[in-house]
C-alpha cells in the first residue's frame, strides 16, 4: 500500500511538471502565426491584403524564407508595410531581404515607424525602399487596381516625424471609395477614424508583449501604457474598421513575448452584405 502511495505521489509530481513545461513552451512559443480579419467594404470581389508590422530587422530563417513563405501561402493581392520594418539597432539586411522579395511579387506600400526615425536616417531609408518599387506614403495616397477594382491607400509618417497631424489632415477619402490608411501608431485611432477611412491598419503595440489568452489581450504597449485598449486584433471605431497587428519582432525585444507569438496579418475586404 505504501509503495502504491509513493508511486502515486511521484506520478502526480511528474504530471504537474509536464503540465508546467507544456505551459512554458506554449507561453514562449515564438513561431510565426497567420491571423485573418474580415472587413466589410465597398468592394464587389474579395480583396486580401497582407499586413507586416514591426519586423525590426528580425530573422526568419535563411534568406527570411519562413516569413516569405508564409506570405506566399496567404496569396495576398497586395502587401502593407506598417512601420518599424527596419530597426535602429539590428542590421538592416534582414529587413531589406524581405522588402526586396515582396516588391518583386506584389504591389507594396510602406509607412515609417518610430524606429526608422531613431536611426537618424529615415529619409534615406524611405528613398532606398522607394527605389525597390514600393509605394512610400508620407502624407500621400496611391490607388491600386486589385481584382479589377480600385483600392486607395493613404499613409502617414510616424509621430516622431513631427508631421503626423499635418499629413493626416491633408488626407480626405472620397465618399464611397474603399480607403485604407496605413499609420504605425494605434493610440491615434480617434484622429484616424474622424477622417472617414474604411479601414486603418497599425502596429507598434507588439501585442501588449504579455498576454493571457481569453483574459488579457495585452499587458503593456508603448504610448498606451498598461492594459492597452488597442494591443492587437480587429476593432470598430465609429464607421472605421481598425486592425492592429501584434507585429513580427522577436530577438529585438528586450522583454520576451508571452502567449504572444509574432504574426502575419491578413485583412480580407469582403463585399458589404
SERO-4910 file (N, C-alpha, C, O; in steps of 0.05 Angstrom, whole numbers):
BEGIN
 pado doro    nc1    nc2    nc3   cac1   cac2   cac3    cc1    cc2    cc3    oc1    oc2    oc3
  Unk    A     17    -24      0      0      0      0     17     25      0     12     44    -14
  Unk    A     39     25     17     57     49     18     70     53     -8     73     76    -17
  Unk    A     79     31    -22     92     34    -47     73     46    -68     82     63    -84
  Unk    A     48     38    -67     28     49    -86     25     79    -81     23     94   -100
  Unk    A     24     87    -56     21    116    -49     45    132    -59     42    154    -70
  Unk    A     69    120    -55     94    134    -64     94    137    -94    101    158   -105
  Unk    A     86    115   -108     85    116   -137     64    137   -146     68    151   -166
  Unk    A     41    137   -133     20    156   -140     29    185   -136     24    202   -153
  Unk    A     44    190   -114     54    217   -110     75    225   -131     74    248   -140
  Unk    A     93    206   -138    112    212   -158     99    218   -185    107    236   -200
  Unk    A     78    202   -191     64    207   -216     51    234   -217     51    248   -237
  Unk    A     39    243   -194     27    269   -193     47    291   -197     42    311   -211
  Unk    A     71    288   -185     92    309   -188    102    309   -217    107    330   -229
  Unk    A    104    285   -229    112    283   -257     92    297   -275     99    312   -293
  Unk    A     67    291   -270     45    303   -286     45    333   -283     41    347   -303
  Unk    A     48    343   -259     49    372   -254     72    385   -269     69    406   -281
  Unk    A     95    372   -268    119    383   -281    115    383   -312    122    402   -325
  Unk    A    102    362   -322     97    361   -351     78    383   -359     81    395   -380
  Unk    A     57    387   -343     38    409   -349     51    436   -349     47    452   -367
  Unk    A     68    441   -328     82    466   -326    101    471   -350    103    493   -361
  Unk    A    115    449   -358    133    451   -381    118    457   -406    126    474   -422
  Unk    A     95    444   -410     78    449   -434     68    478   -434     68    491   -455
  Unk    A     61    488   -411     51    516   -409     74    535   -416     70    555   -430
  Unk    A     98    529   -406    121    547   -412    127    547   -441    132    568   -453
  Unk    A    127    523   -453    133    521   -482    112    536   -498    119    549   -518
  Unk    A     87    533   -490     66    548   -504     69    578   -500     66    593   -519
  Unk    A     74    586   -475     76    614   -469     98    628   -485     94    651   -494
  Unk    A    121    615   -487    144    628   -500    147    619   -530    168    624   -542
  Unk    A    127    607   -541    128    599   -569    131    623   -587    113    641   -587
  Unk    A    152    625   -602    157    648   -619    154    641   -649    164    656   -666
  Unk    A    141    619   -655    137    612   -683    116    630   -695     97    638   -682
  Unk    A    120    637   -721    103    655   -735     75    643   -738     72    620   -745
  Unk    A     54    660   -733     27    652   -738     15    671   -759     24    693   -762
  Unk    A     -6    662   -772    -21    679   -791    -49    683   -780    -63    663   -774
  Unk    A    -58    708   -778    -85    714   -769   -100    730   -790    -89    748   -803
  Unk    A   -125    723   -795   -141    735   -815   -165    750   -803   -179    739   -786
  Unk    A   -169    775   -812   -192    790   -803   -208    798   -828   -197    808   -848
  Unk    A   -234    794   -827   -252    802   -849   -265    829   -843   -275    833   -821
  Unk    A   -265    846   -864   -276    873   -861   -295    878   -884   -287    875   -907
  Unk    A   -320    885   -878   -339    892   -899   -331    919   -911   -325    938   -896
  Unk    A   -330    920   -937   -321    944   -951   -336    947   -978   -348    928   -987
  Unk    A   -336    971   -990   -349    975  -1015   -334    963  -1039   -324    977  -1056
  Unk    A   -331    936  -1038   -318    922  -1060   -338    902  -1071   -358    895  -1058
  Unk    A   -334    894  -1096   -351    875  -1109   -340    847  -1108   -354    827  -1110
  Unk    A   -313    845  -1105   -300    819  -1102   -281    821  -1077   -271    842  -1072
  Unk    A   -277    799  -1063   -259    800  -1040   -231    807  -1049   -221    799  -1070
  Unk    A   -218    822  -1031   -190    831  -1035   -175    824  -1010   -184    829   -988
  Unk    A   -151    811  -1013   -136    803   -990   -110    819   -989    -94    820  -1008
  Unk    A   -106    832   -966    -82    848   -961    -65    836   -938    -76    832   -916
  Unk    A    -40    831   -943    -22    822   -922    -11    847   -907     -2    866   -920
  Unk    A    -10    846   -881      0    868   -865     24    858   -849     23    839   -834
  Unk    A     47    872   -854     71    866   -839     78    891   -823     80    913   -834
  Unk    A     82    887   -797     88    909   -779    110    901   -760    111    877   -752
  Unk    A    127    920   -752    146    915   -730    164    891   -735    168    875   -717
  Unk    A    174    888   -759    194    867   -764    220    872   -749    233    854   -740
  Unk    A    227    898   -746    252    905   -731    277    890   -741    294    884   -725
  Unk    A    278    885   -767    301    871   -778    306    844   -766    329    834   -767
  Unk    A    286    831   -755    290    805   -742    292    783   -763    284    786   -786
  Unk    A    304    760   -755    309    739   -773    286    718   -774    274    712   -753
  Unk    A    281    708   -798    260    688   -802    272    666   -820    261    661   -842
  Unk    A    293    653   -811    305    632   -826    324    642   -848    326    666   -852
  Unk    A    337    623   -861    355    630   -882    342    646   -904    322    637   -915
  Unk    A    352    669   -910    341    686   -931    313    696   -924    298    705   -942
  Unk    A    305    695   -898    279    704   -889    256    687   -901    234    696   -903
  Unk    A    263    662   -907    244    645   -921    219    637   -904    198    634   -915
  Unk    A    222    635   -878    199    628   -861    177    649   -865    153    642   -867
  Unk    A    185    674   -864    165    696   -867    155    698   -896    132    700   -901
  Unk    A    174    697   -915    166    700   -943    148    677   -952    130    681   -967
  Unk    A    153    653   -943    136    630   -950    108    633   -938     89    625   -950
  Unk    A    107    645   -914     81    649   -901     65    669   -918     40    666   -921
  Unk    A     78    690   -928     64    709   -945     55    696   -970     32    700   -979
  Unk    A     72    681   -983     65    667  -1008     41    649  -1004     23    648  -1020
  Unk    A     41    634   -981     19    615   -976     -7    630   -972    -29    619   -977
  Unk    A     -6    655   -963    -30    671   -958    -43    681   -984    -66    689   -984
  Unk    A    -28    682  -1005    -37    691  -1032    -50    719  -1030    -73    722  -1038
  Unk    A    -35    739  -1020    -47    766  -1018    -48    779  -1046    -33    772  -1064
  Unk    A    -66    799  -1048    -67    815  -1072    -48    839  -1070    -40    850  -1090
  Unk    A    -40    846  -1046    -21    867  -1041    -10    865  -1013    -21    851   -996
  Unk    A     11    880  -1008     24    879   -981     27    907   -970     35    926   -983
  Unk    A     19    910   -944     21    935   -930     42    933   -908     42    914   -892
  Unk    A     61    951   -909     84    951   -890     81    974   -871     85    997   -879
  Unk    A     74    968   -846     63    989   -828     83    997   -807     76    999   -783
  Unk    A    108   1003   -815    127   1016   -797    144    997   -781    136    974   -775
  Unk    A    167   1007   -772    187    992   -757    195    966   -771    200    946   -758
  Unk    A    196    967   -797    206    945   -812    237    944   -809    248    922   -806
  Unk    A    249    967   -808    278    970   -803    281    977   -774    267    993   -763
  Unk    A    301    965   -761    307    970   -733    330    991   -731    345    994   -750
  Unk    A    332   1004   -708    353   1023   -704    378   1011   -690    398   1024   -687
  Unk    A    376    985   -683    399    971   -671    408    948   -688    432    946   -695
  Unk    A    390    930   -695    397    907   -711    405    915   -740    394    935   -750
  Unk    A    423    900   -753    430    906   -780    406    905   -798    387    890   -793
  Unk    A    406    922   -819    383    925   -837    379    903   -857    359    902   -871
  Unk    A    399    885   -860    399    865   -881    373    848   -882    361    845   -903
  Unk    A    365    838   -858    340    822   -857    316    837   -867    299    826   -881
  Unk    A    314    862   -860    291    878   -869    291    881   -899    270    878   -912
  Unk    A    314    887   -910    314    891   -939    312    865   -955    304    866   -978
  Unk    A    320    843   -944    315    817   -957    285    813   -961    276    804   -982
  Unk    A    270    819   -940    241    817   -942    229    837   -961    213    830   -978
  Unk    A    237    862   -959    227    883   -977    232    877  -1006    214    880  -1023
  Unk    A    257    869  -1012    264    864  -1040    247    841  -1051    238    842  -1074
  Unk    A    244    819  -1036    229    796  -1045    200    803  -1049    188    795  -1069
  Unk    A    188    817  -1030    160    824  -1033    155    843  -1056    135    840  -1070
  Unk    A    173    862  -1060    169    881  -1081    170    868  -1109    158    878  -1128
  Unk    A    184    846  -1111    185    831  -1137    158    817  -1143    152    812  -1167
  Unk    A    143    811  -1123    119    794  -1126     92    808  -1123     72    799  -1135
  Unk    A     92    830  -1108     66    842  -1101     68    873  -1102     90    884  -1099
  Unk    A     45    886  -1107     45    914  -1101     48    918  -1071     35    905  -1055
  Unk    A     65    937  -1063     71    941  -1035     70    971  -1028     77    988  -1045
  Unk    A     60    977  -1004     60   1004   -994     72   1004   -966     70    985   -951
  Unk    A     86   1026   -960    101   1027   -935     98   1055   -921     96   1075   -935
  Unk    A     97   1054   -895     99   1079   -879    120   1075   -857    126   1052   -850
  Unk    A    130   1096   -847    151   1095   -827    140   1089   -799    116   1093   -794
  Unk    A    157   1078   -782    152   1075   -754    172   1091   -738    189   1104   -750
  Unk    A    169   1090   -712    188   1106   -696    217   1097   -698    235   1113   -696
  Unk    A    221   1071   -701    249   1061   -702    263   1070   -727    288   1072   -727
  Unk    A    249   1073   -749    262   1085   -772    272   1113   -766    294   1121   -776
  Unk    A    257   1128   -751    266   1155   -743    289   1154   -723    306   1171   -722
  Unk    A    289   1133   -706    311   1131   -686    338   1124   -699    358   1128   -687
  Unk    A    337   1115   -724    363   1111   -738    376   1137   -747    399   1137   -754
  Unk    A    361   1159   -746    370   1185   -756    375   1185   -786    390   1202   -796
  Unk    A    363   1166   -800    366   1166   -829    340   1157   -842    340   1142   -861
  Unk    A    317   1166   -831    291   1158   -841    288   1166   -870    277   1150   -886
  Unk    A    296   1190   -878    293   1198   -906    309   1180   -924    299   1173   -946
  Unk    A    333   1173   -916    349   1155   -933    336   1127   -935    336   1116   -957
  Unk    A    326   1117   -913    313   1091   -913    289   1092   -932    284   1073   -948
  Unk    A    273   1113   -930    250   1116   -947    258   1116   -977    244   1104   -994
  Unk    A    280   1130   -983    290   1130  -1010    298   1103  -1020    292   1096  -1043
  Unk    A    311   1088  -1003    320   1061  -1010    296   1042  -1015    296   1025  -1033
  Unk    A    276   1045   -999    252   1029  -1002    237   1037  -1027    227   1019  -1042
  Unk    A    234   1062  -1032    221   1072  -1056    235   1062  -1081    222   1056  -1102
  Unk    A    262   1060  -1080    278   1050  -1103    271   1021  -1110    278   1012  -1132
  Unk    A    260   1006  -1092    252    979  -1097    225    977  -1112    217    955  -1120
  Unk    A    212   1000  -1116    186   1000  -1129    163    999  -1109    140    995  -1117
  Unk    A    169   1003  -1084    148   1003  -1063    138   1031  -1060    153   1051  -1060
  Unk    A    111   1034  -1057     99   1060  -1053    104   1069  -1024     93   1057  -1005
  Unk    A    120   1090  -1021    126   1101   -995    107   1124   -990    108   1144  -1005
  Unk    A     89   1122   -971     68   1141   -966     74   1159   -942     74   1149   -920
  Unk    A     80   1184   -948     87   1203   -927     68   1227   -929     75   1248   -938
  Unk    A     43   1222   -920     22   1242   -924     12   1242   -952      3   1262   -963
  Unk    A     13   1218   -965      6   1216   -993    -14   1193   -996    -20   1179   -977
  Unk    A    -23   1189  -1021    -41   1168  -1027    -34   1156  -1054    -21   1168  -1071
  Unk    A    -43   1131  -1058    -38   1117  -1083    -63   1099  -1087    -73   1088  -1068
  Unk    A    -71   1096  -1112    -93   1078  -1119    -83   1054  -1133    -70   1055  -1154
  Unk    A    -90   1031  -1122    -83   1005  -1134   -109    994  -1147   -131    998  -1137
  Unk    A   -105    979  -1169   -127    964  -1180   -122    934  -1174   -104    922  -1184
  Unk    A   -139    923  -1157   -136    896  -1147   -162    881  -1154   -184    889  -1146
  Unk    A   -159    859  -1167   -183    843  -1176   -203    860  -1191   -227    857  -1187
  Unk    A   -193    878  -1207   -210    894  -1224   -224    917  -1210   -242    929  -1222
  Unk    A   -216    924  -1186   -229    946  -1171   -208    963  -1158   -186    954  -1151
  Unk    A   -215    988  -1154   -196   1008  -1143   -197   1008  -1113   -218   1009  -1100
  Unk    A   -173   1007  -1101   -169   1009  -1072   -149   1032  -1068   -127   1032  -1079
  Unk    A   -157   1053  -1053   -140   1075  -1048   -126   1073  -1021   -140   1071  -1001
  Unk    A   -100   1074  -1022    -84   1072   -997    -73   1100   -990    -64   1115  -1007
  Unk    A    -75   1106   -964    -65   1131   -953    -45   1124   -932    -46   1103   -920
  Unk    A    -25   1141   -928     -5   1135   -908      6   1160   -895      8   1181   -908
  Unk    A     13   1158   -869     26   1180   -855     51   1170   -841     54   1147   -834
  Unk    A     70   1188   -838     95   1183   -823     89   1179   -794     68   1187   -784
  Unk    A    107   1165   -780    105   1162   -751    105   1189   -737    115   1209   -748
  Unk    A     93   1190   -713     91   1215   -698    119   1227   -692    121   1251   -689
  Unk    A    140   1211   -691    167   1222   -686    177   1239   -709    197   1253   -706
  Unk    A    163   1239   -731    170   1257   -753    162   1285   -747    173   1304   -759
  Unk    A    142   1289   -729    131   1315   -724    111   1324   -745    102   1346   -744
  Unk    A    105   1306   -764     88   1313   -786     61   1298   -787     45   1302   -805
  Unk    A     57   1280   -768     34   1263   -769      7   1278   -772     -8   1272   -791
  Unk    A      2   1297   -755    -24   1310   -756    -27   1327   -781    -48   1326   -793
  Unk    A     -6   1341   -789     -7   1357   -814    -12   1339   -838    -29   1345   -855
  Unk    A      2   1316   -839     -2   1298   -861    -31   1286   -861    -44   1284   -882
  Unk    A    -40   1278   -837    -66   1265   -835    -88   1283   -844   -106   1275   -859
  Unk    A    -87   1308   -835   -109   1327   -842   -109   1336   -871   -127   1350   -880
  Unk    A    -88   1329   -885    -87   1334   -914    -99   1311   -930   -102   1313   -954
  Unk    A   -106   1290   -916   -117   1266   -930   -147   1264   -925   -156   1263   -902
  Unk    A   -162   1263   -946   -191   1261   -944   -201   1240   -964   -201   1245   -988
  Unk    A   -210   1217   -955   -220   1197   -973   -246   1206   -986   -263   1220   -974
  Unk    A   -249   1198  -1011   -274   1205  -1026   -297   1188  -1017   -293   1165  -1009
  Unk    A   -321   1200  -1017   -344   1185  -1009   -349   1161  -1026   -348   1163  -1051
  Unk    A   -353   1138  -1014   -359   1114  -1029   -335   1098  -1037   -338   1075  -1047
  Unk    A   -311   1108  -1034   -287   1093  -1043   -278   1074  -1021   -285   1077   -998
  Unk    A   -264   1054  -1029   -251   1036  -1010   -224   1048  -1002   -206   1048  -1019
  Unk    A   -222   1057   -978   -198   1072   -969   -185   1058   -946   -199   1049   -927
  Unk    A   -159   1055   -947   -143   1042   -926   -121   1061   -918   -105   1069   -934
  Unk    A   -120   1067   -892    -99   1084   -881    -78   1067   -867    -85   1050   -851
  Unk    A    -53   1071   -874    -30   1059   -861    -19   1079   -841    -10   1101   -849
  Unk    A    -19   1073   -816     -9   1091   -795      2   1074   -772    -12   1057   -761
  Unk    A     27   1078   -766     41   1060   -748     29   1058   -720     27   1037   -709
  Unk    A     21   1081   -708     14   1082   -680    -16   1079   -676    -32   1095   -686
  Unk    A    -25   1059   -661    -54   1055   -657    -67   1075   -638    -91   1079   -639
  Unk    A    -51   1087   -620    -63   1105   -600    -76   1130   -612    -91   1144   -598
  Unk    A    -70   1135   -638    -82   1159   -651   -107   1152   -666   -115   1167   -684
  Unk    A   -120   1129   -660   -142   1119   -677   -165   1139   -678   -179   1141   -699
  Unk    A   -171   1154   -657   -194   1172   -658   -189   1193   -680   -208   1200   -694
  Unk    A   -165   1203   -683   -159   1221   -704   -161   1208   -732   -172   1220   -751
  Unk    A   -151   1184   -734   -153   1170   -760   -182   1165   -768   -190   1171   -790
  Unk    A   -198   1155   -749   -226   1148   -755   -242   1173   -762   -261   1171   -778
  Unk    A   -235   1196   -751   -250   1220   -757   -248   1229   -786   -264   1244   -796
  Unk    A   -227   1218   -800   -224   1225   -828   -241   1209   -846   -244   1215   -870
  Unk    A   -253   1187   -836   -273   1172   -851   -261   1150   -868   -273   1142   -889
  Unk    A   -238   1138   -861   -227   1116   -876   -243   1091   -872   -254   1086   -850
  Unk    A   -244   1074   -892   -257   1048   -890   -243   1031   -870   -255   1019   -852
  Unk    A   -217   1029   -873   -200   1012   -856   -175   1028   -848   -164   1043   -863
  Unk    A   -166   1024   -823   -140   1034   -814   -124   1010   -804   -134    993   -790
  Unk    A    -98   1008   -812    -81    987   -803    -57    999   -788    -45   1018   -798
  Unk    A    -51    988   -765    -29    998   -748    -13    974   -736    -20    951   -740
  Unk    A      9    981   -723     25    962   -708     33    974   -681     16    982   -666
  Unk    A     59    974   -676     71    989   -654     67    977   -626     84    979   -609
  Unk    A     43    965   -621     37    956   -594     50    930   -587     51    923   -563
  Unk    A     60    915   -606     73    889   -601     55    870   -585     65    853   -570
  Unk    A     29    873   -589     11    854   -576      9    858   -546     -1    840   -532
  Unk    A     19    881   -536     19    884   -507     41    868   -494     42    867   -469
  Unk    A     58    855   -509     81    839   -501     73    814   -485     81    792   -494
  Unk    A     59    817   -463     50    794   -448     20    792   -450      6    812   -447
  Unk    A     10    768   -455    -19    763   -458    -27    739   -441    -11    722   -435
  Unk    A    -53    737   -435    -65    713   -424    -89    707   -441   -109    720   -439
  Unk    A    -87    687   -459   -109    682   -477   -136    680   -464   -139    665   -444
  Unk    A   -155    695   -474   -182    695   -463   -187    713   -440   -209    718   -432
  Unk    A   -165    723   -428   -167    740   -404   -155    768   -408   -167    788   -401
  Unk    A   -130    768   -419   -116    793   -421   -104    795   -449    -87    779   -457
  Unk    A   -113    815   -464   -104    818   -492    -76    831   -494    -63    828   -514
  Unk    A    -67    844   -473    -41    856   -473    -35    869   -446    -53    882   -435
  Unk    A    -11    866   -436     -4    879   -411      5    907   -413     -4    925   -398
  Unk    A     23    913   -433     35    940   -435     42    945   -464     54    928   -477
  Unk    A     35    969   -473     43    978   -500     53   1006   -499     43   1022   -484
  Unk    A     74   1012   -515     85   1039   -516     63   1059   -523     48   1055   -541
  Unk    A     63   1081   -508     45   1104   -513     16   1098   -506     -2   1114   -509
  Unk    A     11   1073   -497    -16   1067   -486    -15   1059   -457    -35   1060   -443
  Unk    A      9   1050   -448     12   1043   -420      2   1014   -414      0    998   -432
  Unk    A     -4   1010   -389    -14    984   -380    -42    978   -390    -58    997   -392
  Unk    A    -47    953   -396    -74    944   -405    -83    960   -429   -105    973   -428
  Unk    A    -68    961   -451    -74    978   -474   -101    970   -487   -108    946   -488
  Unk    A   -115    990   -495   -141    985   -509   -137    972   -536   -152    955   -544
  Unk    A   -115    980   -550   -111    970   -577    -84    955   -578    -64    966   -589
  Unk    A    -83    931   -567    -59    915   -566    -56    899   -592    -33    894   -601
  Unk    A    -78    889   -602    -77    873   -626   -104    861   -631   -118    852   -613
  Unk    A   -112    861   -657   -138    850   -664   -154    868   -683   -143    887   -694
  Unk    A   -179    862   -685   -198    878   -702   -217    893   -684   -230    881   -667
  Unk    A   -219    919   -688   -236    937   -672   -254    953   -691   -248    956   -715
  Unk    A   -276    963   -680   -293    981   -695   -293   1007   -681   -302   1009   -658
  Unk    A   -285   1028   -695   -284   1055   -683   -301   1073   -701   -292   1081   -723
  Unk    A   -325   1079   -692   -344   1093   -709   -350   1076   -733   -357   1053   -731
  Unk    A   -347   1088   -757   -351   1073   -782   -326   1061   -793   -326   1050   -816
  Unk    A   -304   1062   -778   -278   1053   -788   -271   1026   -775   -272   1023   -751
  Unk    A   -263   1007   -792   -252    982   -782   -223    986   -776   -208    998   -792
  Unk    A   -214    978   -753   -187    983   -744   -172    957   -738   -181    942   -720
  Unk    A   -151    952   -752   -135    927   -749   -108    934   -738    -93    950   -749
  Unk    A   -102    922   -715    -76    926   -702    -60    900   -703    -69    880   -692
  Unk    A    -37    900   -716    -20    877   -717     -4    874   -691      5    894   -679
  Unk    A      0    850   -681     17    845   -658     46    844   -666     64    842   -649
  Unk    A     52    846   -692     79    851   -700     96    825   -704     88    804   -695
  Unk    A    119    829   -716    137    808   -723    163    807   -706    180    790   -710
  Unk    A    166    826   -688    191    828   -672    195    803   -655    176    793   -643
  Unk    A    220    794   -655    227    771   -638    253    778   -622    251    787   -599
  Unk    A    276    774   -634    301    778   -619    307    807   -613    324    812   -597
  Unk    A    292    826   -625    297    854   -619    284    863   -593    291    885   -583
  Unk    A    266    848   -582    251    856   -559    267    850   -533    277    828   -530
  Unk    A    269    870   -516    283    866   -490    267    849   -471    278    834   -455
  Unk    A    241    851   -473    223    835   -456    211    813   -473    200    819   -495
  Unk    A    213    788   -465    203    766   -482    173    767   -485    158    776   -468
  Unk    A    164    758   -508    135    757   -514    124    732   -500    136    710   -502
  Unk    A    102    735   -486     89    713   -471     61    709   -482     45    728   -482
  Unk    A     55    685   -491     29    678   -503     23    699   -525      0    708   -528
  Unk    A     43    706   -540     40    729   -558     59    724   -582     78    740   -587
  Unk    A     55    703   -598     73    697   -620     72    718   -641     52    732   -645
  Unk    A     95    722   -655     95    741   -677     74    733   -698     69    710   -703
  Unk    A     63    753   -712     41    747   -730     43    761   -757     51    785   -758
  Unk    A     35    747   -777     29    758   -803     -1    762   -804    -16    744   -799
  Unk    A    -10    787   -810    -39    793   -810    -49    794   -839    -36    805   -856
  Unk    A    -72    782   -843    -86    785   -868   -112    800   -864   -128    793   -846
  Unk    A   -117    821   -880   -142    835   -879   -157    828   -905   -148    835   -927
  Unk    A   -180    816   -902   -196    808   -925   -219    828   -927   -237    829   -910
  Unk    A   -219    844   -948   -241    863   -953   -262    847   -968   -257    836   -990
  Unk    A   -286    846   -957   -307    830   -969   -331    848   -975   -335    868   -961
  Unk    A   -347    841   -995   -370    858  -1003   -389    863   -980   -395    844   -964
  Unk    A   -399    886   -977   -419    893   -956   -444    876   -961   -454    875   -984
  Unk    A   -454    864   -940   -479    849   -943   -475    821   -954   -494    806   -957
***
